[in-house]
Amino acid sequence: MVAPIPLLLLEDNEADACFLVEMLEDAEDPSWQITHAKRLANALEHLSQTQFDIALLDLSLPDSKGLETLIRVRMVAPNLPIVVLTGLDDRELSVQAVAQGAQDYLVKGQISAEVLIRVIRYAIERGRILRQLQAEVAERQHSEQVLRLIIEGTVAVTGDEFFRSLVRSLSSALQVRYAFVSGCIDHPPTRVCTHAFWQGDGFGENFEYDLYGTPCEQVFKTQGCQYYPQGIQALFPEDIGLAEWQAESYAGIPLLSSSGQLLGHLAVLDDQIFGNEPRNTAILEIFAARAAAEIERQQAEATLREASKALEKLAEIGELASMIVHEIRNPLTTLLMGLNAFKRLELPEQYQTYRSLALDEGERLQRLLNQILLYAKPPNLDLSTLELNEFVTGMLESLQEMPVATGKQLEFKAHSTPIQVLADPDKLKQVIINLIANAFEAVEVGETITLAVQSVPGNWVCIQVHNGGTPIPADILPKITKPFVTTKSNGTGLGLAIVKRIVEAHGGELRIESTAISGTTISAQLPVMHT
């Protein structure tokens, strides 16, 4: 059953009032809940206590005359649809009444039940449309204000001031008392620390707190927006901070990096009930995206300052290493010249053995010094476009003829289509030779190693070398690319370290997997050149 429509009738003439009521009640549809007032003062009192859908106003009352009646009613109920009633057919007055906000104008002597019902229906519908338009305008104005706050609060500043500006702007945009942004202290997150905290009338001190038992814990668990429009203290009774802040409502959203890593969260609280969840959630998402981007930017900046300090340190170490290598290599060269000269002498067999050992160790030391010098210098790349299948194929014969390859086989698996990279041919050749030599050394005579060019998702290509020999020990594997770490009795421990530096200088990555079941696979991953 449809509820009756509440209608306010302001008419001091009893006969006219009865006539209007009879016309309304005789109508089959709709039904009415009529409140009759004879004076404006009584009507204003009813308006302050009751919600009406329509008002019929006589403009000639004992306590109010003319358009003043309409104006005062609209001051109390600005969105109420009003139909003006008058005994005079005054076109100018009707125009003025509509200009003051009346929906329509009826002359009492010319009213029929059909006309009255139709006018009331149209007035109610026009009032509904007007309220909807006003709401949409208000929402658009609010959205424009929010965008302005986002721009003003997050564009012109960086660093700590960025977060302070952000939470203050967020509080204003959502019209809430509290707003703060946090960062994770540990992973997975159990405790957070605020970057900035707005507490209604100013900034509060930053603080740390445990997530357990708080609504913020749910934000991190679900990694999604959590919206509690009311009763937040009852929902989380263990969170004493909610009681201290007299919080009634809460909304929080995680801050995620571009790779999906949890960085922290953004939260707002208020001592009033939240409304309009879709709009507020959308606003939170916008501010959260800006906060996450700033955290990532700051992290990248900090890393860059550290990747700079480290480079400066490496440069200093490289210069020192170069000096030491030169200081050692000069006398070493003299010693080797002397030892080689002793080859012309007829020495007893025992001394010949000593001479051979000294020459071997001297030459090994010379190779080590050369590799130290190579490692100490940052790779200086001379880049050109290379088609990898063709490049590797051109090396196969020389790779198979290496001394360590005697009695062993090399199988090459080319990529199904041509694939290009931007690389230094000499440096890339050094990488492949080193990886293949290591693989040959790891297998027995008669065994085969494989060299493959494979595509990797995300516009990468992989030069992969596999052998089925003895795997790299599990305790050595994580540090096998560190300088002077080796599994060979006569190795220098710099080969893979140099390979790693060359690959990374090309913007790539070196990966090593080694198990007793699958053997050892070393992959030099490089970015594909777009054609």
TIDO-366926 format. One line per field, with one value per residue (C-alpha): residue number from 1; x, y, z. Coordinates in steps of 0.02 Angstrom, whole numbers, plus 50000, padded with zeros to 5 digits. Layout:
BEGIN
vexnu	[NUM	...] .
x	[X	...] .
y	[Y	...] .
z	[Z	...] .
% end
This chain:
BEGIN
vexnu	[1	2	3	4	5	6	7	8	9	10	11	12	13	14	15	16	17	18	19	20	21	22	23	24	25	26	27	28	29	30	31	32	33	34	35	36	37	38	39	40	41	42	43	44	45	46	47	48	49	50	51	52	53	54	55	56	57	58	59	60	61	62	63	64	65	66	67	68	69	70	71	72	73	74	75	76	77	78	79	80	81	82	83	84	85	86	87	88	89	90	91	92	93	94	95	96	97	98	99	100	101	102	103	104	105	106	107	108	109	110	111	112	113	114	115	116	117	118	119	120	121	122	123	124	125	126	127	128	129	130	131	132	133	134	135	136	137	138	139	140	141	142	143	144	145	146	147	148	149	150	151	152	153	154	155	156	157	158	159	160	161	162	163	164	165	166	167	168	169	170	171	172	173	174	175	176	177	178	179	180	181	182	183	184	185	186	187	188	189	190	191	192	193	194	195	196	197	198	199	200	201	202	203	204	205	206	207	208	209	210	211	212	213	214	215	216	217	218	219	220	221	222	223	224	225	226	227	228	229	230	231	232	233	234	235	236	237	238	239	240	241	242	243	244	245	246	247	248	249	250	251	252	253	254	255	256	257	258	259	260	261	262	263	264	265	266	267	268	269	270	271	272	273	274	275	276	277	278	279	280	281	282	283	284	285	286	287	288	289	290	291	292	293	294	295	296	297	298	299	300	301	302	303	304	305	306	307	308	309	310	311	312	313	314	315	316	317	318	319	320	321	322	323	324	325	326	327	328	329	330	331	332	333	334	335	336	337	338	339	340	341	342	343	344	345	346	347	348	349	350	351	352	353	354	355	356	357	358	359	360	361	362	363	364	365	366	367	368	369	370	371	372	373	374	375	376	377	378	379	380	381	382	383	384	385	386	387	388	389	390	391	392	393	394	395	396	397	398	399	400	401	402	403	404	405	406	407	408	409	410	411	412	413	414	415	416	417	418	419	420	421	422	423	424	425	426	427	428	429	430	431	432	433	434	435	436	437	438	439	440	441	442	443	444	445	446	447	448	449	450	451	452	453	454	455	456	457	458	459	460	461	462	463	464	465	466	467	468	469	470	471	472	473	474	475	476	477	478	479	480	481	482	483	484	485	486	487	488	489	490	491	492	493	494	495	496	497	498	499	500	501	502	503	504	505	506	507	508	509	510	511	512	513	514	515	516	517	518	519	520	521	522	523	524	525	526	527	528	529	530	531] .
x	[50000	50067	50091	49986	50072	50102	50029	50028	49877	49898	49725	49634	49465	49372	49258	49404	49500	49354	49330	49514	49514	49358	49435	49592	49501	49383	49531	49554	49742	49845	49794	49840	49893	49833	49891	49787	49857	49763	49910	50087	50157	50065	50127	50308	50291	50226	50369	50497	50425	50360	50430	50303	50305	50201	50127	49974	49991	49861	49949	49822	49833	49796	49982	50059	50015	50074	50239	50307	50214	50302	50472	50461	50402	50547	50669	50614	50594	50700	50672	50486	50378	50251	50091	50024	49834	49753	49583	49649	49693	49849	49975	50111	50091	50099	50263	50335	50280	50366	50521	50523	50523	50342	50312	50144	50004	49817	49666	49540	49384	49457	49515	49444	49491	49576	49679	49725	49786	49883	49967	50014	50085	50189	50249	50306	50395	50478	50531	50606	50700	50760	50824	50913	50994	51046	51121	51216	51280	51333	51419	51508	51562	51626	51720	51799	51849	51924	52024	52085	52137	52228	52322	52360	52404	52514	52592	52696	52787	52894	52972	52901	52805	52715	52636	52587	52503	52421	52336	52277	52202	52125	52043	51969	51913	51820	51772	51839	51931	52081	52191	52360	52478	52592	52739	52777	52909	52920	52866	52742	52675	52633	52684	52679	52743	52654	52734	52608	52456	52318	52209	52075	52154	52337	52473	52504	52665	52706	52681	52709	52581	52544	52414	52338	52160	52143	52040	52205	52251	52105	52171	52337	52258	52137	52250	52092	51991	51901	51751	51664	51532	51484	51508	51695	51733	51612	51687	51866	51854	52039	52094	52104	52155	51980	51906	52037	51991	51803	51799	51632	51688	51843	51906	52076	52162	52330	52474	52541	52697	52692	52744	52608	52718	52636	52713	52595	52418	52310	52172	52040	51931	51789	51677	51526	51446	51521	51410	51426	51544	51574	51629	51736	51818	51860	51938	52041	52101	52162	52255	52326	52395	52484	52552	52616	52699	52788	52848	52915	52998	53081	53138	53210	53297	53371	53428	53506	53600	53662	53692	53800	53896	53933	53994	54106	54175	54198	54286	54406	54435	54457	54590	54679	54668	54738	54884	54920	54906	55029	55149	55145	55142	55304	55417	55320	55360	55544	55537	55453	55584	55719	55632	55610	55794	55835	55757	55920	56019	56052	55982	55962	55788	55736	55774	55688	55530	55548	55573	55415	55311	55374	55333	55158	55120	55193	55084	54932	54969	54983	54813	54740	54810	54737	54566	54575	54614	54470	54350	54407	54368	54184	54136	54156	54030	54044	53864	53799	53648	53673	53562	53594	53567	53694	53814	53819	53828	53986	54069	54024	54179	54301	54202	54212	54400	54439	54561	54430	54310	54419	54311	54152	54008	53921	53739	53665	53478	53441	53287	53148	53152	53287	53306	53409	53496	53599	53766	53955	54012	54179	54104	53960	54084	54182	54023	53983	54163	54170	54003	54044	54218	54143	54014	54145	54251	54102	54068	54163	54230	54089	53957	53865	53827	53692	53691	53520	53445	53270	53140	53078	52909	52921	53033	53185	53301	53405	53574	53566	53707	53668	53776	53734	53893	53920	53806	53869	53859	53705	53808	53915	53775	53709	53883	53957	53961	54054	54239	54361	54222	54256	54230	54387	54553	54645	54510	54528	54348	54330	54259	54075	54095	54157	54018	53888	53955	53955	53776	53713	53804	53695	53539	53521	53525	53628	53535	53607	53513	53601	53532	53587	53435	53433	53616	53676	53593	53665	53560	53617	53455	53461	53330	53268	53299	53136	53139] .
y	[50000	50171	50292	50451	50609	50737	50906	51074	51185	51366	51446	51559	51552	51403	51382	51383	51263	51140	51152	51110	50967	50891	50897	50812	50678	50639	50593	50404	50418	50473	50482	50631	50671	50851	50975	51135	51299	51466	51576	51587	51567	51401	51344	51385	51286	51134	51150	51147	50982	50888	50841	50888	50839	50990	51152	51250	51434	51572	51740	51836	51785	51873	51880	51891	51970	51944	51866	51887	51726	51630	51705	51660	51482	51456	51520	51380	51245	51296	51132	51114	51119	51260	51299	51476	51502	51672	51744	51865	51822	51931	51881	51993	51919	51743	51783	51857	51704	51584	51695	51678	51488	51435	51284	51348	51477	51439	51556	51488	51519	51428	51268	51096	50933	50870	51029	51035	50854	50875	51036	50956	50802	50909	51019	50868	50794	50959	50979	50805	50841	51007	50926	50794	50927	51024	50866	50832	51011	50998	50833	50907	51057	50940	50837	50995	51045	50873	50882	51055	50990	50843	50959	51089	50959	50840	50927	51071	50982	50826	50735	50748	50906	50807	50689	50831	50922	50761	50715	50894	50899	50726	50779	50930	50830	50700	50825	50713	50752	50635	50580	50496	50404	50264	50159	49977	49944	49757	49629	49551	49706	49693	49869	50038	50214	50370	50489	50627	50645	50776	50791	50914	51079	51045	50916	50789	50701	50548	50383	50196	50062	49876	49830	49688	49722	49882	49917	49954	49770	49726	49847	49754	49581	49609	49731	49826	49975	49949	50061	50069	50207	50194	50099	50077	50067	49923	49831	49848	49858	49817	49975	50101	50238	50238	50282	50418	50498	50472	50388	50339	50296	50238	50211	50145	50092	50007	50091	49974	49994	49975	49793	49761	49772	49838	50006	50066	50133	50288	50306	50432	50436	50547	50569	50573	50441	50423	50433	50413	50264	50252	50434	50429	50266	50342	50493	50379	50281	50441	50503	50328	50318	50485	50433	50265	50351	50473	50332	50239	50398	50427	50246	50256	50419	50341	50190	50303	50397	50229	50145	50333	50310	50130	50182	50313	50181	50058	50191	50223	50036	50016	50152	50074	49900	49967	50046	49887	49779	49889	49892	49701	49665	49759	49658	49500	49525	49541	49381	49285	49347	49280	49113	49095	49134	48989	48872	48887	48820	48637	48611	48456	48378	48436	48618	48601	48552	48704	48814	48744	48768	48946	48986	48909	49004	49164	49150	49110	49263	49366	49303	49344	49521	49544	49488	49599	49745	49697	49682	49844	49946	49983	49901	50026	49967	49993	49952	49891	49793	49605	49463	49333	49174	49232	49300	49137	49028	49122	49073	48887	48823	48916	48865	48682	48697	48761	48647	48610	48550	48403	48245	48341	48404	48573	48577	48743	48779	48936	49043	49004	49182	49316	49413	49571	49652	49809	49747	49761	49614	49590	49598	49481	49360	49363	49318	49169	49104	49111	49022	48887	48857	48836	48714	48609	48602	48537	48382	48224	48168	48107	48220	48363	48541	48649	48831	48905	49072	49087	49224	49276	49361	49549	49585	49492	49364	49236	49161	49000	48875	48707	48564	48405	48395	48408	48545	48700	48670	48750	48854	48923	48955	49120	49198	49115	49280	49370	49408	49270	49141	48983	48795	48762	48717	48829	48959	49144	49172	49323	49247	49245	49410	49491	49407	49474	49651	49644	49577	49708	49845	49794	49818	49631	49503	49346	49199	49034	48875	48716	48553	48372	48323	48456	48506	48686	48818	48993	49123	49292	49388	49542	49666	49638	49779	49843	49852] .
z	[50000	49949	50096	50089	50026	50166	50111	50200	50164	50219	50198	50320	50228	50301	50148	50026	50136	50145	49957	49924	50049	49971	49797	49860	49959	49815	49707	49693	49677	49767	49949	50057	50233	50247	50379	50381	50449	50451	50495	50431	50608	50626	50455	50498	50660	50563	50438	50577	50643	50490	50319	50182	49999	49941	50008	49949	50001	50007	49991	50094	50278	50442	50486	50313	50146	49967	49917	50094	50138	50000	50043	50228	50192	50072	50202	50320	50186	50035	49940	49971	49811	49830	49734	49764	49784	49761	49730	49600	49420	49422	49288	49356	49530	49459	49370	49530	49630	49510	49513	49703	49690	49674	49563	49500	49526	49539	49546	49672	49569	49419	49506	49466	49553	49395	49374	49559	49563	49401	49461	49628	49540	49422	49566	49667	49516	49470	49650	49649	49488	49556	49716	49612	49504	49659	49733	49572	49567	49749	49714	49563	49666	49800	49671	49601	49777	49807	49646	49693	49864	49784	49668	49801	49930	49831	49681	49744	49885	49913	50058	50234	50189	50054	50181	50297	50154	50095	50261	50289	50114	50136	50299	50212	50060	50164	50300	50438	50599	50587	50441	50437	50321	50380	50325	50367	50499	50465	50334	50339	50425	50610	50659	50570	50595	50536	50411	50450	50565	50553	50709	50662	50710	50672	50650	50787	50832	50728	50819	50804	50846	50831	50701	50803	50859	50756	50600	50514	50533	50418	50286	50281	50290	50146	50051	50009	50069	50236	50269	50439	50433	50617	50779	50755	50942	50967	50819	50884	51075	51099	51008	51150	51029	50954	51124	51154	50989	51018	50848	50774	50596	50504	50327	50277	50116	50084	49995	49861	49756	49567	49593	49723	49879	50038	50082	50219	50227	50227	50358	50414	50569	50628	50779	50661	50549	50375	50222	50034	50037	49847	49834	49991	49937	49768	49854	49966	49814	49729	49883	49915	49738	49763	49934	49868	49720	49837	49951	49800	49738	49906	49916	49740	49786	49943	49844	49714	49847	49916	49719	49710	49875	49829	49657	49732	49851	49708	49606	49749	49772	49584	49580	49728	49650	49486	49577	49674	49517	49424	49572	49581	49395	49356	49473	49430	49246	49291	49393	49252	49129	49245	49267	49079	49058	49174	49044	48946	49092	49121	49296	49401	49385	49558	49516	49348	49444	49556	49403	49319	49476	49495	49313	49328	49487	49416	49262	49370	49475	49317	49258	49428	49421	49247	49309	49462	49348	49234	49380	49460	49305	49267	49101	48960	48830	48643	48596	48430	48367	48375	48314	48448	48347	48218	48349	48449	48293	48241	48406	48408	48319	48432	48587	48540	48513	48688	48782	48918	48782	48729	48721	48766	48659	48642	48584	48527	48529	48429	48452	48329	48259	48243	48405	48426	48574	48597	48664	48662	48551	48639	48814	48767	48689	48853	48947	48835	48835	49025	49049	48920	48993	49168	49100	49008	49166	49265	49155	49114	48945	48833	48912	48826	48881	48801	48748	48709	48659	48733	48744	48916	48952	48965	48814	48878	48799	48890	48845	48943	48977	49058	49118	49210	49313	49499	49567	49654	49844	49922	50043	49900	49774	49849	49844	49690	49595	49734	49702	49750	49782	49682	49685	49580	49659	49536	49504	49538	49591	49477	49318	49366	49460	49299	49198	49319	49305	49115	49108	49231	49134	48986	49093	49117	49256	49291	49367	49428	49475	49529	49599	49600	49495	49359	49356	49340	49231	49214	49124	49061	49037	48922	48863	48686	48564	48489	48299] .
% end
